[in-house]
Amino acid sequence: MNWLSQIVILSLVFTTANAYSQANVTVTNELTGDPITVHCYSSNGDEGTTSLTLFGFYWFSFDSDALTEKKFLCSITTQYGSGVYEVWNIYLMNNRCGNNCQWKVHLSGPCVQWKALAKY
C-alpha cells in the first residue's frame, strides 16, 4: 500500500470516529434571587424540566452525529422574563463550544462559554 492510500484510509478513520461522539450541554444559574426554570428538548425527545437555584446546574448528554442537523432548545424562565434558546446545533459545535456547550444564565440572559482557542 502506498503512502497516499495510507493517508486516505487514516483520514476516513478519523472522520468516521469524529462523526459520532458524545455531546454535553450544561446550563448554570448565575442569577441571585428566585430560582430559574429550565426545560430542554429536541425534535427527538424531551430532556425534562428542572428548577435551579444560584449556581445550580442542569446537564444532559447525547450522541452527536456531525452528519445530521440536530438541535436542542431550552426554555429558560427567570424572575426577569423568559425565552427559548437554541443551546446546541452543528454551528455551535463547530464554532463556539465543541462537544461541550456550557451556558451561564446572567441578568443579561444566557451566554455560551466559547471553547478555548489553540495558541500557536
C-alpha distance (Angstrom), angle and dihedral (degrees) to the residues before:
residue distance angle dihedral
M1 . . .
N2 3.78 . .
W3 3.81 124.8 .
L4 3.82 94.2 -103.5
S5 3.82 91.4 56.0
Q6 3.80 89.9 49.3
I7 3.81 91.6 52.2
V8 3.81 91.7 49.3
I9 3.81 91.8 49.8
L10 3.82 92.5 47.5
S11 3.81 90.5 48.9
L12 3.80 90.7 52.4
V13 3.81 91.6 48.6
F14 3.82 93.0 51.1
T15 3.81 92.7 44.1
T16 3.81 92.2 50.8
A17 3.81 92.0 45.6
N18 3.81 91.5 52.2
A19 3.81 95.1 43.0
Y20 3.80 92.0 73.3
S21 3.78 117.9 38.6
Q22 3.77 141.5 133.5
A23 3.81 116.0 -85.0
N24 3.80 125.2 -164.0
V25 3.80 131.9 -158.8
T26 3.80 122.2 -167.7
V27 3.82 125.7 -175.6
T28 3.83 115.0 -167.1
N29 3.81 125.5 -169.7
E30 3.81 111.4 -133.5
L31 3.82 95.0 166.7
T32 3.79 121.4 110.4
G33 3.77 117.3 -139.4
D34 3.77 126.6 36.1
P35 3.82 120.8 18.7
I36 3.79 118.4 -98.4
T37 3.80 125.7 -128.3
V38 3.80 120.2 -132.5
H39 3.82 124.6 -169.8
C40 3.82 116.7 178.6
Y41 3.80 128.4 -171.6
S42 3.79 146.4 148.5
S43 3.78 134.7 -159.2
N44 3.82 86.5 -90.4
G45 3.79 98.2 54.4
D46 3.77 153.0 -40.5
E47 3.80 120.1 -80.1
G48 3.80 91.7 -164.8
T49 3.79 139.7 -115.2
T50 3.78 127.5 -82.7
S51 3.79 140.4 172.8
L52 3.83 117.1 -128.9
T53 3.78 127.2 -160.1
L54 3.82 122.1 -160.4
F55 3.84 109.8 -44.8
G56 3.80 90.9 0.5
F57 3.78 113.7 137.6
Y58 3.78 139.3 -156.3
W59 3.79 118.5 -150.5
F60 3.79 134.4 -176.2
S61 3.78 134.9 166.4
F62 3.77 136.3 -160.5
D63 3.77 141.4 171.1
S64 3.77 106.9 -85.5
D65 3.75 116.4 -148.9
A66 3.79 110.6 -161.5
L67 3.79 88.9 -163.1
T68 3.81 96.3 64.1
E69 3.79 131.6 52.4
K70 3.80 105.6 -112.1
K71 3.79 122.0 172.5
F72 3.77 132.6 -171.6
L73 3.79 121.8 -161.5
C74 3.79 129.8 -165.8
S75 3.77 126.5 -161.6
I76 3.80 106.6 -147.9
T77 3.81 120.2 -167.6
T78 3.81 122.1 -171.7
Q79 3.80 134.1 167.4
Y80 3.81 86.1 -96.3
G81 3.80 98.3 53.0
S82 3.78 143.4 -67.5
G83 3.76 142.2 -103.8
V84 3.79 144.8 165.4
Y85 3.80 115.9 -111.8
E86 3.78 131.9 -170.1
V87 3.80 99.3 -127.8
W88 3.82 99.0 176.4
N89 3.79 134.1 23.8
I90 3.79 136.2 135.8
Y91 3.83 92.2 -89.1
L92 3.81 92.5 54.8
M93 3.79 90.4 46.2
N94 3.80 93.5 51.8
N95 3.82 100.2 37.1
R96 3.77 112.4 22.0
C97 3.79 119.6 20.7
G98 3.79 111.7 2.2
N99 3.79 113.9 -145.6
N100 3.80 92.0 -29.7
C101 3.81 111.2 67.5
Q102 3.79 112.1 -176.8
W103 3.78 118.4 -171.2
K104 3.81 124.8 -167.8
V105 3.81 119.3 -161.9
H106 3.82 110.3 -141.7
L107 3.78 133.2 168.5
S108 3.82 88.6 -91.1
G109 3.83 90.9 52.5
P110 3.81 137.9 -95.3
C111 3.82 116.7 -27.4
V112 3.80 126.8 -169.7
Q113 3.80 117.1 -134.2
W114 3.81 109.6 -125.8
K115 3.78 119.0 -128.8
A116 3.78 115.8 -107.9
L117 3.78 113.2 -91.1
A118 3.78 116.9 -129.2
K119 3.80 113.4 -113.9
Y120 3.76 118.9 -144.6
